[in-house]
Amino acid sequence: GNTDTMMVLTYDTVNQTAGLVSLPRDTMIDGVKQSNGGHFYKLNSTYAYNGIEGLKTEVSKILGFPIDFYVKVSTQGFVKLVDAVGGVNFNVPVNMNYEDPTQDLYIHFSKGMQWLSGSDALKVARCRQNSYFDEADSTWKVYDAYSNADIGRTETQRNLLTAVLKKALSQPQNLPTYYDIFLENVQTDLTASDLLYFAEKALYFDFSSGLTTSVLEGDGMVQYHGWTYCYELYPDKLLELINTKGINPYTTDITADMLTIAQKN
């Protein structure tokens, strides 16, 4: 299926800085033609059609540098990790009230600081719409939970992931448990030695001063080749973000000619 949440992390192990950026699911791409003659034009469809290597290629085009490694996490893996660290205290940014009986999915959280279990954390990470039952026509109606739609959800996801990782690294005695969860619930091209290397470096990471988080800026109301609600990136803002928010892995700036960004005109 599609990739619902996509992030890129650039980690400078020498200077102990990191940049984490969210790629909106509807980010507009030039599209890839399928054998049946069809096309897709949103980034989150890339994995379903062209696999992880295809997704890495598309992300590399957008950001202007190659993606070295990938980590694909199942939802249950995320739940198990949160439970393994003992849950997290998290400031839920908006009231969340969503019900979908067909999925047996019920999300109800009030805005504010609260303790989240693994299953709670997954619901908070997933929520992007609220719903209510309209008695007039006996149907469920939905509306955006965030004023800035899915972009608000990406910020919640980054903050939640940061909180979980911060707590996990504060409990180094549980690294074997985290490793087992990782092996059982994650697909990656990181080797065991890669994982050990990054884990050892990350034990000394200061989240308060070393981590910068961001989201690619754009317009999510664009129609592109008949596809609605495409997210068209702002090239100038994208370039600035890459070079100032800890995303660029190079010692020199990424330049416009290094980016491949789909534009409607």
C-alpha positions as CSV (number, residue, x, y, z in Angstrom):
1,G,0.0,0.0,0.0
2,N,0.9,3.7,0.2
3,T,3.3,5.2,2.7
4,D,1.2,7.3,5.0
5,T,4.1,8.9,6.9
6,M,7.5,9.8,5.3
7,M,10.4,11.5,7.1
8,V,14.0,12.0,6.2
9,L,16.7,12.2,8.9
10,T,20.1,13.6,8.4
11,Y,22.4,12.7,11.3
12,D,25.9,14.4,11.7
13,T,27.5,12.0,14.1
14,V,30.6,14.1,14.5
15,N,28.9,17.4,15.5
16,Q,26.0,15.6,17.1
17,T,23.3,17.5,15.1
18,A,20.3,16.1,13.3
19,G,17.7,17.4,11.0
20,L,14.3,15.6,10.7
21,V,11.9,16.7,7.9
22,S,8.5,15.5,7.0
23,L,7.5,14.9,3.4
24,P,3.7,15.5,3.1
25,R,2.0,12.4,1.7
26,D,0.4,14.3,-1.2
27,T,3.7,15.9,-2.4
28,M,3.3,16.3,-6.1
29,I,5.8,14.4,-8.4
30,D,6.1,14.2,-12.1
31,G,4.5,10.8,-12.0
32,V,5.6,7.3,-13.2
33,K,3.8,5.6,-16.1
34,Q,2.5,2.1,-15.3
35,S,2.4,-0.9,-17.6
36,N,-1.4,-0.4,-17.9
37,G,-0.9,3.2,-19.2
38,G,-1.9,4.8,-15.9
39,H,0.1,7.3,-13.9
40,F,0.4,8.3,-10.3
41,Y,1.4,11.8,-9.2
42,K,1.7,11.8,-5.4
43,L,4.7,10.8,-3.4
44,N,2.9,8.4,-1.1
45,S,1.9,6.2,-4.1
46,T,5.5,5.6,-5.1
47,Y,6.2,2.8,-2.7
48,A,3.1,0.9,-3.7
49,Y,4.1,0.9,-7.4
50,N,7.9,1.1,-7.4
51,G,9.0,-0.2,-4.0
52,I,11.4,1.3,-1.6
53,E,14.1,1.9,-4.2
54,G,11.6,3.9,-6.3
55,L,10.6,5.9,-3.2
56,K,14.3,6.6,-2.3
57,T,14.8,7.9,-5.9
58,E,11.9,10.2,-5.8
59,V,12.9,11.6,-2.4
60,S,16.5,12.1,-3.7
61,K,15.2,14.1,-6.6
62,I,13.2,16.4,-4.3
63,L,16.0,17.0,-1.7
64,G,19.0,17.0,-4.1
65,F,21.0,14.3,-2.4
66,P,21.0,10.5,-2.3
67,I,19.2,8.6,0.5
68,D,21.7,6.3,2.1
69,F,19.4,4.1,4.2
70,Y,15.7,3.4,4.6
71,V,13.8,2.2,7.7
72,K,10.2,1.0,7.1
73,V,8.3,0.7,10.4
74,S,5.1,-1.2,10.8
75,T,2.4,0.4,13.0
76,Q,2.6,-2.5,15.5
77,G,6.4,-1.9,15.8
78,F,5.7,1.7,16.8
79,V,3.2,0.5,19.4
80,K,5.6,-2.0,20.8
81,L,8.4,0.5,21.1
82,V,6.3,3.0,22.9
83,D,5.2,0.3,25.4
84,A,8.8,-0.8,25.8
85,V,9.8,2.6,27.0
86,G,6.9,2.7,29.4
87,G,4.7,5.0,27.4
88,V,5.3,8.7,26.9
89,N,4.0,12.0,28.3
90,F,2.9,14.0,25.4
91,N,1.2,17.3,24.7
92,V,-1.7,16.5,22.4
93,P,-2.0,19.7,20.3
94,V,-5.7,19.5,19.3
95,N,-8.9,17.8,20.5
96,M,-9.2,14.5,18.7
97,N,-12.6,12.9,18.2
98,Y,-12.8,10.4,15.3
99,E,-14.8,7.2,15.0
100,D,-14.9,4.7,12.1
101,P,-16.9,1.6,13.2
102,T,-15.9,-0.1,9.9
103,Q,-12.3,-0.1,11.1
104,D,-13.1,-0.6,14.8
105,L,-11.2,2.7,15.2
106,Y,-12.1,5.1,18.0
107,I,-9.9,8.1,18.7
108,H,-10.8,10.4,21.6
109,F,-8.2,12.6,23.2
110,S,-8.5,16.1,24.8
111,K,-6.0,18.8,24.0
112,G,-3.2,18.9,26.5
113,M,-0.5,17.0,28.3
114,Q,-1.2,13.3,29.0
115,W,0.4,9.9,29.3
116,L,0.1,7.8,26.1
117,S,0.4,4.0,25.8
118,G,1.6,2.5,22.6
119,S,-1.9,2.1,21.2
120,D,-2.8,5.6,22.3
121,A,0.3,7.0,20.6
122,L,-0.5,5.3,17.4
123,K,-4.0,6.8,17.4
124,V,-2.6,10.3,18.1
125,A,-0.1,9.8,15.2
126,R,-2.8,8.7,12.8
127,C,-5.5,11.3,13.6
128,R,-5.9,13.9,10.9
129,Q,-9.7,14.3,10.9
130,N,-12.5,14.5,13.4
131,S,-15.9,13.0,12.9
132,Y,-19.5,13.2,14.1
133,F,-22.7,11.3,13.4
134,D,-25.2,13.4,11.6
135,E,-28.7,12.4,12.8
136,A,-30.4,14.2,9.9
137,D,-29.2,11.7,7.3
138,S,-27.7,9.0,9.5
139,T,-24.2,9.4,8.2
140,W,-20.7,10.1,9.6
141,K,-19.3,13.5,8.7
142,V,-15.6,14.4,8.9
143,Y,-13.6,17.6,9.1
144,D,-9.9,18.4,9.5
145,A,-8.6,18.1,13.1
146,Y,-5.9,20.6,12.4
147,S,-6.4,24.1,10.9
148,N,-3.6,23.3,8.4
149,A,-4.8,19.9,7.6
150,D,-2.3,17.1,7.2
151,I,0.7,19.5,7.8
152,G,-0.4,19.8,11.4
153,R,-0.4,16.1,11.8
154,T,3.2,15.8,10.5
155,E,4.3,18.1,13.2
156,T,2.6,16.0,15.8
157,Q,4.2,12.9,14.3
158,R,7.7,14.5,14.5
159,N,7.2,15.6,18.1
160,L,5.8,12.2,19.1
161,L,8.6,10.3,17.5
162,T,11.2,12.6,19.1
163,A,9.6,12.1,22.6
164,V,9.7,8.3,22.1
165,L,13.3,8.2,20.9
166,K,14.4,10.6,23.6
167,K,12.9,8.3,26.3
168,A,14.3,5.2,24.7
169,L,17.9,6.6,24.6
170,S,17.5,7.6,28.3
171,Q,17.2,3.9,29.1
172,P,20.3,2.3,27.5
173,Q,19.9,-0.8,29.6
174,N,16.9,-1.6,27.4
175,L,18.8,-1.5,24.1
176,P,18.6,-5.3,23.6
177,T,14.8,-5.1,23.9
178,Y,14.6,-2.2,21.4
179,Y,16.8,-4.2,19.0
180,D,14.5,-7.2,19.2
181,I,11.5,-5.0,18.5
182,F,13.4,-3.5,15.6
183,L,14.3,-6.8,14.0
184,E,10.7,-8.1,14.3
185,N,8.9,-5.0,13.1
186,V,11.2,-3.1,10.8
187,Q,12.5,-3.5,7.2
188,T,15.8,-1.8,6.5
189,D,19.0,-2.0,4.6
190,L,21.0,-0.9,7.7
191,T,23.3,-3.7,8.7
192,A,23.8,-4.9,12.3
193,S,27.1,-3.0,12.4
194,D,25.4,0.1,11.1
195,L,22.7,-0.1,13.8
196,L,25.3,-0.6,16.5
197,Y,27.3,2.4,15.2
198,F,24.4,4.7,15.2
199,A,23.0,3.5,18.5
200,E,26.4,4.1,20.2
201,K,26.6,7.6,18.7
202,A,23.0,8.4,19.6
203,L,23.5,7.7,23.3
204,Y,25.3,11.0,23.5
205,F,22.8,13.0,21.5
206,D,21.2,16.1,23.1
207,F,17.7,16.4,21.7
208,S,17.2,19.9,23.1
209,S,20.1,21.5,21.3
210,G,21.0,19.1,18.5
211,L,17.7,18.3,16.7
212,T,15.9,20.5,14.2
213,T,12.5,19.5,12.8
214,S,10.6,20.8,9.9
215,V,8.2,20.0,7.1
216,L,8.4,20.7,3.3
217,E,6.4,23.8,2.6
218,G,3.9,24.0,-0.2
219,D,0.3,24.4,-1.4
220,G,-1.9,21.3,-0.8
221,M,-4.9,22.5,-2.9
222,V,-3.3,22.0,-6.3
223,Q,-4.9,19.9,-9.2
224,Y,-2.3,18.2,-11.3
225,H,-3.1,16.0,-14.3
226,G,-6.6,15.4,-13.0
227,W,-5.4,14.5,-9.5
228,T,-6.9,16.7,-6.7
229,Y,-5.4,17.9,-3.5
230,C,-1.8,17.6,-4.7
231,Y,0.8,19.3,-2.5
232,E,3.0,21.5,-4.8
233,L,6.3,22.4,-3.1
234,Y,7.6,26.0,-3.0
235,P,11.1,25.7,-4.6
236,D,12.7,28.7,-2.9
237,K,11.4,27.7,0.5
238,L,12.4,24.1,-0.1
239,L,16.0,25.2,-0.9
240,E,16.2,27.4,2.1
241,L,14.9,24.6,4.4
242,I,17.3,22.0,3.1
243,N,20.3,24.3,3.7
244,T,19.3,25.8,7.0
245,K,17.4,23.1,8.9
246,G,20.1,20.4,9.2
247,I,18.9,18.4,6.2
248,N,21.8,19.0,3.8
249,P,24.5,16.4,4.4
250,Y,27.1,18.2,2.4
251,T,29.7,20.9,3.4
252,T,28.4,23.2,0.6
253,D,24.9,24.4,-0.1
254,I,22.4,22.4,-2.2
255,T,21.6,24.5,-5.3
256,A,18.4,24.8,-7.4
257,D,19.8,22.9,-10.3
258,M,20.3,19.8,-8.0
259,L,16.5,19.6,-7.3
260,T,13.8,18.0,-9.4
261,I,10.4,19.5,-8.3
262,A,7.1,19.0,-10.1
263,Q,5.3,22.2,-10.9
264,K,1.8,22.6,-12.3
265,N,2.9,25.3,-14.8
